[in-house]
């Protein structure tokens, strides 16, 4: 078999045996494609790859002409970056308005608006001007979702000086009837974490709530924390607290975390009710004293102490061997004072730890002044909109 090799011009390589056979161009595809030269007609102009019907012309915006016209009165200070158009101060607002509200942008945030402008334009105070403009845009403020962390750092409640000086009240409703009772009044001591659970047949009035507090709390408190229920915002309740010399503290609207101590107790109470009364729901009222005893006998996670011991000075014994030897009154007072000091230290450490952990996900609140206009979140407000998806945020 004879090996035939060709050069780029299609000739046989020198030094090899020639053959009289000749390959046609159709058989000599690969070498022929490289050996052929491009033949161009100099009389015809080269055409584009895309046909003329598919060519998109360049876009020119009126804002560019306005910027160039304004440069006649305020020329470029020769400090702008290369390939950037300097924007005079008279047209900066119009340029930001064009970049922020155009249909190809649709109210982006400060970062995206600034990136869009920086593609072509430049001036020294770009970031400051863009941020101020977008902060004043009502459409952006009303309809754009805020993904930032909540404002206002944690404001923990003060550490009480002794048991039952600061109490919190709340109601547990929606319970099945049990001997005529359908509601539970929960009373929690912020210092010892001790509680009283009072069954009720219906929601009490302000006067009835005041009588229940006097009946079940042996020491009159100096601060009463509750939600904004009708019992706690009436004039009767305010006058009752004033006669006691107690301060009435109400939670903020749609912010139950202020009364978190009662909310946590209600959560624990409902769990115990499910454990004990799931087979016989109408028997929960007879089990309520045992639930109060069980809560006051367990150690509180915030203090590490027993609510019974912090509140009464001793822990009730469950077995005869648990009964301690009699102690004198000075010994009892010293033990109670030592327990209170340990509890105050533990409560302060818990408050500092919660403050530190919560502030990692919060931002300081801006300074507000009376009469200042602010935006209000519509999350807890019923708006008269045809579509909730498209309602303002």
Phi, psi and omega in degrees: 000135182265131177268128181246128177236145181237149173276180180298333180272359178092002180274160175287146178291139181294145178093353180256160181288132180277156177232141183284346180288151181230127179275135176288163181294333179291332177274334183264066190285305187294310178294324184294327180292328179275332184278337181285142179264152180285127180256117182241146178264114184289344182280335181262141178280144180294143180257160179280164179294314178281145175292164183298331180289344182255005181277130179260126180284161179290147183262134177239129182258146179295331183295330178293319178295322178296320179294318181292324176292323179291337179293343177292324178274330180228088185290169180294127180284011178065024175243000181286150178296161179294148178063026176236145180264124178287134182255116176294161184296334183287339182245008182292319178297319178294323179292316179296319177299318179295317182287332185269328188249003179291161182290338178276356178240314175058066170055061174284175178283180181300320182295314182288323177297318180294321178295321179295319180289322183293346179295332183229326190248168180198143164202163191298317187259045183297310185297316181296316182292319180294318181295319179293322180294315183289328177294339178262001180280117183289323180296316179296319182290325185279321192251343179276139179283143180262112181261009179281162177293152182300149178271160181083115178290164182295134176244090184290153177290151181293153178282122181295153180281331183203172182297144173062024172272333177230115183240159178229142183238149175196165181240140172254115184245178178077019180272152177290151180300136178218101183057034180090351180269139179225355185224149176237128172267121179255130178237122185237138174267125182290339183274303184270347185067017175284155185223160169233132180245117187243119177282142181226152178275337178200171177295127183280163173278181180295318180294318179293323177296322177296318178295322178294322179294318179294324184287322189258346177251113186287340180241129183290130184281165175257349176212134181238118181254134180203175174277191183261042175291162182298335179291332189255357178249003181279166179290327180299316181293321179295317178292324177299314179294325180294321178293329177281345187077024182257152178265132178269121178243124180249145179287157176288155179297133180057032179222074182289353181297338179300321178258046184295334179296315178290321180297322178290322177295318178298323177296316178294321180296317179296324177295318178293323178297320178294324181291324188264323191247018181295323180279335180223081186297334183282003182257012187292330182294327178284338179270352186297319178300324179292326178292323176295319179294320181294319179296317183285349180265345179269152179289143176274136183293332183280334182247334186074011182244164175277130178303324177299313184292321180290323184278317185257344181095356179207160177255122179303138183275142176263333181234155179301329181289345181279347183292125182275164179290150181300144179236158179279168180297315177300323178295319178298317181294320178295320179293319179294320179294321178294319178296319179294320178295318177296322180293317179297320178295318179294320179295321179293319178296320178295318179296319178294321179293317178295323178297318182291319181289321182288324183290346177292336181249017182234164177237149175297142181284144177291156179288123178257149177235149178301135181088357181284139177280131182227161175271136181250131180293138180265015182296322182250020180241132178276116181257150180270072179243148179290330181229126179289331180296325184260010181283155180297148179275000000 
